[in-house]
Amino acid sequence: MTASALSFRLAVLCVIAGMGMGIGMAASQNHALMPAHAHLNLLGWVSLFLFGIYYERRPALDTSRLAMIQVYLWTIGTVILTIAVGALHLGYDAFDPIAGISSIMVLAAMLLFAYFVFRPAHSVTPAPTARMTPAE
Ligand code: HEM
C-alpha cells in the first residue's frame, strides 16, 4: 500500500469516530469531550487527508518506507493524544504524561513531514498534472 492510500483510509476512520463522538456530545448535551473531538477531527481527518494529497502528488515519496512511518507515527500519536485529552477533560489527571508523550509523537511526525517538504531532492517534486485544453 502507498502512504497516500494509508493516509486516506486512516483519515476516514478518524472522521467516522470523530463524528460519532460529536453526535454523542450533541445527543447527551455533555460537551466535555469537545477538545478530544476537535483534535481527532483536525489531526486525524483534516491533517491526515492533507498528507495523503501531498504524498499522492509525489510518487517516489508515496512508495517510500519513511512516508509510511510518518503516517503511522502521526496516526498512533493522534489516537493516544485524543484518548489522553478526553480523559483529562473527564478529570483523570493521571493521563497528563500520556498527553505529553503523545504530543511529542505527533510533533516528531510533523518534523519528519517537514523534512520531506524542505529536503532538496527530486522525490519531493510534484508529478506533472494533466492539462486540459478547452474544446473550440
Ligand atoms: C457528525 C458530525 C459532527 C458533530 C455532530 C459535531 C459536534 C460537535 C459538538 C457538539 C461540539 C461542541 C461545541 C461546543 O461545545 O461549543 C463540536 C466542537 C467542535 N467540532 Fe465538531 N462535530 C462534528 C464534526 C466535526 C468535524 C468533521 C470537524 C473538523 C473537521 C469538527 C471540528 C470541531 C471543532 C474544531 C470543535 C471545537 C469548536 C470550538 O472550539 O468552539 N467537528 N462539534
Residues whose N, C-alpha, C, O or C-beta is under 5 A from the ligand:
A	BS01	HEM	M19 G22 I23 M25 A26 H31 M34 A38 N41 L42
